[in-house]
Amino acid sequence: MSEDRSADDVLDLLGDEYARAILAAVTTDAMSASELGSHCGMSVSTVYRRAESLVERDLLAERVRIDADGHHESVYEPTVEALRVEIQDGSFDVDVEQPSEDAVDRFTRVWEDIRDS
């Protein structure tokens, strides 16, 4: 696990109900801060604070969604597929499983988002 994503940091962050709600919500579709606020019943400023913490720990990614009318907005999507917590040798270890999306799949997804907007 990277220094930015220690077991203690991840467990502390996931102990926060707002961070868990955001991470769970974006597993269905990428969402903007305002969409997340409405979906999760929290203020947009709360969404931004929790999303920033999730991004810093590589559990969430921020990308730009381009609308057909030319407007751009940031949306959030998960960068984690599974989390596993192990307790061994007197400590906790958190294993974060990243989705296996290669560059071609990522390009295709981005292109389809642009085309469908």
Backbone bond lengths (Angstrom), bond angles and torsions (degrees), N, CA, C in turn:
res aa  C-N    CA-C-N  psi(-1)  N-CA   C-N-CA  omega(-1)  CA-C   N-CA-C  phi
1 M - - - 1.447 - - 1.524 108.13 -
2 S 1.314 117.06 141.52 1.462 121.35 -178.17 1.523 110.94 -70.54
3 E 1.339 116.00 162.31 1.457 120.32 177.85 1.519 111.53 -61.74
4 D 1.344 117.24 -34.10 1.459 121.09 179.69 1.524 111.92 -71.77
5 R 1.320 116.75 -11.13 1.455 120.34 -175.75 1.520 109.27 -133.32
6 S 1.320 117.50 64.27 1.458 121.07 177.65 1.525 109.31 -74.57
7 A 1.318 115.57 160.33 1.465 120.68 179.95 1.522 110.55 -58.08
8 D 1.339 117.57 -43.58 1.465 120.60 -179.94 1.520 111.41 -61.87
9 D 1.347 116.77 -43.26 1.466 120.41 -179.93 1.522 111.60 -62.38
10 V 1.330 116.09 -45.38 1.469 119.85 -178.46 1.519 110.35 -65.45
11 L 1.323 117.22 -44.77 1.464 119.66 179.99 1.525 111.63 -65.27
12 D 1.339 117.45 -40.25 1.472 120.19 176.03 1.526 110.90 -61.74
13 L 1.321 116.46 -45.41 1.461 120.44 -178.83 1.527 110.92 -63.95
14 L 1.316 117.69 -42.86 1.464 120.58 -179.31 1.524 112.33 -74.55
15 G 1.334 116.67 -10.83 1.454 120.73 172.37 1.525 112.00 -74.64
16 D 1.324 116.65 -12.93 1.455 122.69 179.67 1.527 109.62 -88.22
17 E 1.325 116.67 122.21 1.465 120.42 -175.99 1.530 112.94 -62.33
18 Y 1.336 117.33 -32.61 1.463 120.29 -179.99 1.531 111.08 -70.43
19 A 1.316 116.89 -41.87 1.470 120.30 178.18 1.528 110.12 -62.91
20 R 1.340 116.75 -42.65 1.475 119.85 177.72 1.519 111.32 -63.15
21 A 1.328 117.32 -40.95 1.467 120.89 -179.37 1.528 110.85 -63.79
22 I 1.328 116.71 -41.87 1.463 120.53 179.15 1.516 110.27 -64.41
23 L 1.321 116.86 -48.36 1.464 120.76 -178.73 1.524 111.07 -61.39
24 A 1.318 117.45 -40.96 1.468 120.88 178.73 1.531 111.23 -67.25
25 A 1.327 116.88 -41.01 1.470 120.73 -176.80 1.521 112.24 -63.24
26 V 1.327 117.42 -39.91 1.471 119.01 -175.72 1.528 112.79 -78.26
27 T 1.314 117.76 -2.71 1.468 118.71 175.19 1.518 111.61 -74.03
28 T 1.333 117.33 -15.93 1.465 119.83 178.17 1.520 111.43 -90.67
29 D 1.346 117.14 -34.76 1.463 122.02 -179.58 1.522 108.07 -170.82
30 A 1.319 116.80 150.10 1.459 120.88 175.22 1.523 108.21 -62.45
31 M 1.340 116.68 138.91 1.461 120.96 -176.96 1.518 110.80 -135.79
32 S 1.333 114.92 148.90 1.468 121.14 174.00 1.527 108.68 -79.48
33 A 1.326 115.75 170.31 1.464 120.17 178.24 1.524 111.05 -61.20
34 S 1.324 117.56 -41.17 1.467 119.43 180.00 1.529 110.96 -68.09
35 E 1.329 117.18 -38.43 1.471 120.23 176.58 1.528 110.55 -64.06
36 L 1.332 116.01 -42.15 1.465 119.80 178.36 1.530 111.22 -64.59
37 G 1.329 116.01 -40.67 1.463 119.55 178.24 1.514 111.76 -58.77
38 S 1.329 116.31 -45.85 1.471 120.65 178.44 1.518 111.59 -66.17
39 H 1.315 116.06 -45.48 1.464 121.36 -177.31 1.525 112.31 -64.58
40 C 1.336 116.21 -40.60 1.468 121.18 -174.21 1.525 113.54 -97.74
41 G 1.328 117.43 -5.46 1.455 119.99 178.97 1.524 113.32 69.55
42 M 1.326 116.49 44.02 1.468 120.50 178.78 1.518 109.09 -138.50
43 S 1.322 115.45 163.20 1.459 119.52 -179.62 1.525 110.16 -71.49
44 V 1.320 115.54 155.73 1.460 121.02 179.54 1.530 110.47 -63.48
45 S 1.337 117.12 -36.20 1.464 119.27 178.42 1.528 111.10 -64.57
46 T 1.324 117.75 -35.82 1.466 121.20 175.38 1.521 110.18 -65.77
47 V 1.324 116.45 -41.63 1.467 120.76 177.85 1.523 109.64 -58.69
48 Y 1.334 117.23 -48.74 1.465 120.51 -178.80 1.526 111.85 -60.05
49 R 1.325 117.53 -43.02 1.471 120.16 -179.48 1.529 111.44 -63.89
50 R 1.327 116.59 -46.95 1.468 119.71 -178.63 1.523 110.63 -70.34
51 A 1.326 117.19 -39.79 1.466 120.37 179.41 1.522 110.41 -62.28
52 E 1.322 117.60 -40.12 1.464 120.94 178.43 1.530 110.53 -60.45
53 S 1.318 116.91 -42.85 1.474 120.41 177.89 1.529 111.28 -64.32
54 L 1.328 116.75 -40.22 1.462 120.66 178.56 1.528 111.45 -67.35
55 V 1.326 117.38 -38.57 1.468 121.73 177.72 1.529 109.75 -66.10
56 E 1.335 117.18 -43.63 1.465 121.26 -179.75 1.528 112.01 -58.66
57 R 1.310 117.20 -29.27 1.467 121.61 -178.65 1.525 112.51 -100.75
58 D 1.328 116.88 14.45 1.468 123.37 177.28 1.526 113.64 58.33
59 L 1.316 116.66 32.58 1.457 120.38 175.02 1.530 110.98 -100.33
60 L 1.325 115.75 -13.83 1.457 123.20 -177.52 1.520 107.49 -142.94
61 A 1.333 116.40 147.20 1.468 121.05 176.03 1.524 108.33 -121.44
62 E 1.317 115.09 146.22 1.452 121.45 175.59 1.519 107.70 -107.78
63 R 1.329 116.65 129.16 1.458 119.99 176.88 1.518 108.21 -136.54
64 V 1.314 115.84 170.81 1.464 121.07 -177.32 1.522 109.34 -100.13
65 R 1.326 115.38 130.36 1.461 121.79 173.91 1.521 106.65 -104.43
66 I 1.323 115.95 126.63 1.460 121.80 -178.81 1.523 108.61 -103.15
67 D 1.312 116.17 122.21 1.463 121.08 178.30 1.521 109.83 -85.55
68 A 1.320 116.91 159.63 1.462 122.49 -179.65 1.529 111.81 -60.34
69 D 1.328 117.07 -29.51 1.462 119.91 -179.67 1.529 112.89 -82.62
70 G 1.328 116.74 5.00 1.458 120.95 175.79 1.507 114.83 93.39
71 H 1.321 118.14 -4.92 1.459 120.55 178.04 1.534 109.53 -76.96
72 H 1.308 115.31 145.64 1.458 121.45 179.07 1.523 107.79 -118.07
73 E 1.313 116.07 145.05 1.458 119.65 173.15 1.520 108.87 -147.37
74 S 1.312 114.96 150.12 1.455 120.22 176.80 1.512 109.02 -79.14
75 V 1.315 115.11 138.98 1.457 121.61 173.83 1.522 107.93 -129.49
76 Y 1.298 114.95 158.01 1.459 121.46 -178.31 1.524 109.50 -114.77
77 E 1.330 114.77 143.90 1.459 120.97 176.43 1.526 108.16 -143.72
78 P 1.326 116.93 153.95 1.462 118.89 -177.35 1.528 111.52 -72.97
79 T 1.306 115.76 147.27 1.460 120.99 172.86 1.519 109.58 -113.50
80 V 1.301 115.94 12.10 1.457 121.95 -178.66 1.523 108.88 -127.57
81 E 1.311 114.56 138.11 1.461 120.40 179.05 1.526 111.12 -102.34
82 A 1.326 116.07 -32.31 1.462 120.46 -179.31 1.529 109.52 -155.21
83 L 1.324 115.24 151.09 1.457 122.52 174.65 1.520 107.89 -124.62
84 R 1.316 115.92 135.06 1.463 119.91 177.89 1.521 107.78 -128.64
85 V 1.320 115.80 128.09 1.459 121.07 178.88 1.521 107.80 -107.25
86 E 1.334 115.53 126.63 1.466 121.31 177.83 1.519 108.96 -119.52
87 I 1.303 115.55 141.28 1.460 121.34 174.90 1.520 106.64 -115.67
88 Q 1.322 115.22 115.07 1.460 119.08 179.54 1.515 109.97 -155.49
89 D 1.317 115.72 151.84 1.463 122.05 178.23 1.525 112.15 51.12
90 G 1.321 117.63 37.73 1.453 122.01 175.12 1.512 115.73 76.46
91 S 1.335 117.85 15.32 1.462 118.82 179.28 1.531 110.79 -147.57
92 F 1.315 114.06 167.94 1.452 121.75 176.94 1.523 108.85 -97.96
93 D 1.320 115.47 145.21 1.454 121.26 172.81 1.526 107.05 -132.17
94 V 1.308 116.58 132.87 1.465 121.50 178.13 1.519 107.61 -112.39
95 D 1.325 115.95 120.70 1.456 121.67 177.52 1.525 107.68 -102.58
96 V 1.324 115.98 122.61 1.454 121.96 -178.68 1.515 108.32 -106.02
97 E 1.327 116.17 119.73 1.466 121.42 179.85 1.523 109.05 -96.29
98 Q 1.318 115.90 118.59 1.462 122.41 179.35 1.531 109.19 -86.20
99 P 1.335 117.83 147.43 1.465 119.85 175.24 1.528 109.99 -64.29
100 S 1.296 115.98 150.13 1.458 120.15 -178.48 1.522 110.18 -97.52
101 E 1.335 115.93 76.38 1.461 121.73 178.77 1.527 107.24 -108.82
102 D 1.338 115.46 119.75 1.464 117.82 179.22 1.531 110.24 -85.28
103 A 1.312 116.65 175.83 1.467 121.90 -175.54 1.530 112.06 -59.77
104 V 1.318 117.65 -37.87 1.467 120.91 -179.71 1.525 110.09 -65.49
105 D 1.335 116.92 -45.51 1.463 120.12 178.41 1.523 111.16 -62.36
106 R 1.314 117.05 -41.82 1.462 122.00 179.86 1.534 110.55 -62.98
107 F 1.340 117.08 -44.39 1.467 121.20 177.98 1.523 110.32 -62.24
108 T 1.321 117.19 -44.85 1.464 121.59 -179.96 1.518 110.67 -60.17
109 R 1.331 116.81 -44.67 1.466 120.85 179.91 1.530 110.51 -62.17
110 V 1.320 117.41 -45.73 1.464 121.02 -179.85 1.523 110.09 -63.56
111 W 1.325 117.08 -44.31 1.465 120.90 179.68 1.530 111.08 -61.51
112 E 1.321 117.26 -43.43 1.464 120.39 179.04 1.520 111.34 -64.62
113 D 1.332 117.79 -37.32 1.463 120.60 175.94 1.528 110.79 -61.33
114 I 1.327 116.87 -42.59 1.470 121.10 -179.95 1.521 109.67 -66.67
115 R 1.330 116.62 -47.42 1.464 122.01 -177.33 1.531 111.65 -63.01
116 D 1.329 116.73 -41.05 1.467 121.18 -176.21 1.516 113.39 -78.86
117 S 1.325 116.87 -10.37 1.475 119.97 -178.06 1.505 112.02 -74.68
